Amino acid sequence: MIPEINYWAVIVATVAAMVVGSVWYVPKVFGERWKRLAEVRDPETSLQAILPLIVSITLSFLLAWVLAGSVAIAWHFYGGGYLSSALVTGLTLWAGFTAGRMIVHDVFAGRPSQLTVLNIAHELVLIVVMSLIIGIWPPAGTV
């Protein structure tokens, strides 16, 4: 069974992910701090600047699609409101997969804990925004 997915919500959530990232990593917000902690240098060529954006857009779409499918499955299984299913599913997936794995990876890589907190906080904001969009805009005929 393929879960019902509102692809318009997935597309809007993907765009929202790019907006969240664009604001989060502005130098005056967290951009300079992130670059310093992650030891990231400015790209030297346009390909070095564009390739991460293409990867980010592609994987943001994949994240939104998987989240939308997971929300639909959770909503069918547990019932209740679609928005609450989206938020609980998003937060659960963030805690179990994103935050947990990033923490383990960063501990073994010896990365600064401030960088880990900054990255998992970004992912939390991203997931909450995506979950809100997907939860407010359920697939037609489901709610």
TORKOL-4160 file (C-alpha; in steps of 0.2 Angstrom, whole numbers, padded with zeros to 4 digits, m for minus):
143
<pt num="1" X="0000" Y="0000" Z="0000"/>
<pt num="2" X="0007" Y="0017" Z="m0005"/>
<pt num="3" X="0001" Y="0031" Z="0008"/>
<pt num="4" X="m0009" Y="0046" Z="0002"/>
<pt num="5" X="0003" Y="0060" Z="m0001"/>
<pt num="6" X="m0002" Y="0078" Z="m0005"/>
<pt num="7" X="0013" Y="0082" Z="m0017"/>
<pt num="8" X="0009" Y="0101" Z="m0017"/>
<pt num="9" X="0012" Y="0100" Z="0002"/>
<pt num="10" X="0028" Y="0091" Z="m0002"/>
<pt num="11" X="0034" Y="0104" Z="m0014"/>
<pt num="12" X="0029" Y="0118" Z="m0003"/>
<pt num="13" X="0038" Y="0110" Z="0012"/>
<pt num="14" X="0053" Y="0108" Z="0001"/>
<pt num="15" X="0053" Y="0126" Z="m0003"/>
<pt num="16" X="0051" Y="0130" Z="0015"/>
<pt num="17" X="0066" Y="0120" Z="0019"/>
<pt num="18" X="0076" Y="0130" Z="0007"/>
<pt num="19" X="0069" Y="0146" Z="0015"/>
<pt num="20" X="0073" Y="0140" Z="0033"/>
<pt num="21" X="0091" Y="0135" Z="0028"/>
<pt num="22" X="0093" Y="0152" Z="0019"/>
<pt num="23" X="0088" Y="0161" Z="0034"/>
<pt num="24" X="0097" Y="0150" Z="0047"/>
<pt num="25" X="0114" Y="0151" Z="0038"/>
<pt num="26" X="0114" Y="0170" Z="0034"/>
<pt num="27" X="0130" Y="0176" Z="0042"/>
<pt num="28" X="0121" Y="0187" Z="0054"/>
<pt num="29" X="0110" Y="0173" Z="0060"/>
<pt num="30" X="0121" Y="0157" Z="0062"/>
<pt num="31" X="0131" Y="0157" Z="0046"/>
<pt num="32" X="0147" Y="0164" Z="0052"/>
<pt num="33" X="0147" Y="0154" Z="0068"/>
<pt num="34" X="0143" Y="0138" Z="0058"/>
<pt num="35" X="0157" Y="0141" Z="0046"/>
<pt num="36" X="0169" Y="0144" Z="0060"/>
<pt num="37" X="0164" Y="0128" Z="0070"/>
<pt num="38" X="0163" Y="0117" Z="0055"/>
<pt num="39" X="0179" Y="0124" Z="0047"/>
<pt num="40" X="0170" Y="0128" Z="0031"/>
<pt num="41" X="0178" Y="0139" Z="0018"/>
<pt num="42" X="0169" Y="0149" Z="0005"/>
<pt num="43" X="0168" Y="0140" Z="m0012"/>
<pt num="44" X="0181" Y="0144" Z="m0025"/>
<pt num="45" X="0170" Y="0140" Z="m0041"/>
<pt num="46" X="0152" Y="0141" Z="m0045"/>
<pt num="47" X="0151" Y="0122" Z="m0046"/>
<pt num="48" X="0157" Y="0121" Z="m0028"/>
<pt num="49" X="0143" Y="0133" Z="m0024"/>
<pt num="50" X="0129" Y="0126" Z="m0034"/>
<pt num="51" X="0132" Y="0107" Z="m0031"/>
<pt num="52" X="0127" Y="0108" Z="m0012"/>
<pt num="53" X="0111" Y="0118" Z="m0017"/>
<pt num="54" X="0106" Y="0104" Z="m0029"/>
<pt num="55" X="0110" Y="0091" Z="m0016"/>
<pt num="56" X="0100" Y="0101" Z="m0003"/>
<pt num="57" X="0085" Y="0103" Z="m0014"/>
<pt num="58" X="0084" Y="0085" Z="m0019"/>
<pt num="59" X="0086" Y="0078" Z="m0002"/>
<pt num="60" X="0074" Y="0091" Z="0006"/>
<pt num="61" X="0061" Y="0085" Z="m0007"/>
<pt num="62" X="0065" Y="0067" Z="m0002"/>
<pt num="63" X="0063" Y="0072" Z="0017"/>
<pt num="64" X="0047" Y="0080" Z="0014"/>
<pt num="65" X="0040" Y="0065" Z="0004"/>
<pt num="66" X="0045" Y="0052" Z="0017"/>
<pt num="67" X="0038" Y="0063" Z="0031"/>
<pt num="68" X="0022" Y="0065" Z="0021"/>
<pt num="69" X="0021" Y="0046" Z="0019"/>
<pt num="70" X="0025" Y="0043" Z="0037"/>
<pt num="71" X="0012" Y="0055" Z="0043"/>
<pt num="72" X="m0001" Y="0047" Z="0032"/>
<pt num="73" X="0003" Y="0030" Z="0039"/>
<pt num="74" X="0003" Y="0036" Z="0057"/>
<pt num="75" X="m0013" Y="0045" Z="0055"/>
<pt num="76" X="m0021" Y="0029" Z="0048"/>
<pt num="77" X="m0014" Y="0019" Z="0062"/>
<pt num="78" X="m0017" Y="0030" Z="0077"/>
<pt num="79" X="m0031" Y="0041" Z="0071"/>
<pt num="80" X="m0034" Y="0058" Z="0078"/>
<pt num="81" X="m0030" Y="0074" Z="0070"/>
<pt num="82" X="m0020" Y="0075" Z="0054"/>
<pt num="83" X="m0010" Y="0090" Z="0061"/>
<pt num="84" X="m0006" Y="0082" Z="0077"/>
<pt num="85" X="m0001" Y="0066" Z="0068"/>
<pt num="86" X="0011" Y="0077" Z="0057"/>
<pt num="87" X="0019" Y="0085" Z="0072"/>
<pt num="88" X="0021" Y="0070" Z="0083"/>
<pt num="89" X="0028" Y="0060" Z="0068"/>
<pt num="90" X="0040" Y="0074" Z="0063"/>
<pt num="91" X="0047" Y="0076" Z="0081"/>
<pt num="92" X="0048" Y="0057" Z="0083"/>
<pt num="93" X="0058" Y="0055" Z="0067"/>
<pt num="94" X="0069" Y="0070" Z="0071"/>
<pt num="95" X="0073" Y="0063" Z="0088"/>
<pt num="96" X="0076" Y="0045" Z="0083"/>
<pt num="97" X="0084" Y="0047" Z="0066"/>
<pt num="98" X="0091" Y="0065" Z="0064"/>
<pt num="99" X="0096" Y="0071" Z="0081"/>
<pt num="100" X="0102" Y="0054" Z="0087"/>
<pt num="101" X="0112" Y="0049" Z="0072"/>
<pt num="102" X="0120" Y="0067" Z="0071"/>
<pt num="103" X="0125" Y="0066" Z="0089"/>
<pt num="104" X="0133" Y="0049" Z="0088"/>
<pt num="105" X="0142" Y="0054" Z="0072"/>
<pt num="106" X="0148" Y="0070" Z="0079"/>
<pt num="107" X="0154" Y="0062" Z="0095"/>
<pt num="108" X="0165" Y="0050" Z="0086"/>
<pt num="109" X="0171" Y="0063" Z="0074"/>
<pt num="110" X="0176" Y="0074" Z="0088"/>
<pt num="111" X="0166" Y="0089" Z="0082"/>
<pt num="112" X="0162" Y="0103" Z="0094"/>
<pt num="113" X="0146" Y="0101" Z="0104"/>
<pt num="114" X="0141" Y="0118" Z="0099"/>
<pt num="115" X="0141" Y="0113" Z="0081"/>
<pt num="116" X="0131" Y="0098" Z="0085"/>
<pt num="117" X="0118" Y="0108" Z="0094"/>
<pt num="118" X="0117" Y="0121" Z="0080"/>
<pt num="119" X="0115" Y="0107" Z="0067"/>
<pt num="120" X="0101" Y="0098" Z="0076"/>
<pt num="121" X="0092" Y="0114" Z="0081"/>
<pt num="122" X="0092" Y="0118" Z="0062"/>
<pt num="123" X="0085" Y="0101" Z="0058"/>
<pt num="124" X="0072" Y="0103" Z="0072"/>
<pt num="125" X="0066" Y="0119" Z="0065"/>
<pt num="126" X="0066" Y="0112" Z="0048"/>
<pt num="127" X="0055" Y="0097" Z="0053"/>
<pt num="128" X="0043" Y="0107" Z="0063"/>
<pt num="129" X="0040" Y="0119" Z="0048"/>
<pt num="130" X="0038" Y="0104" Z="0036"/>
<pt num="131" X="0027" Y="0095" Z="0048"/>
<pt num="132" X="0016" Y="0110" Z="0050"/>
<pt num="133" X="0014" Y="0112" Z="0031"/>
<pt num="134" X="0010" Y="0093" Z="0028"/>
<pt num="135" X="m0001" Y="0093" Z="0043"/>
<pt num="136" X="m0011" Y="0108" Z="0038"/>
<pt num="137" X="m0013" Y="0102" Z="0020"/>
<pt num="138" X="m0017" Y="0084" Z="0021"/>
<pt num="139" X="m0021" Y="0074" Z="0005"/>
<pt num="140" X="m0038" Y="0076" Z="m0003"/>
<pt num="141" X="m0051" Y="0064" Z="0004"/>
<pt num="142" X="m0041" Y="0059" Z="0020"/>
<pt num="143" X="m0048" Y="0071" Z="0032"/>
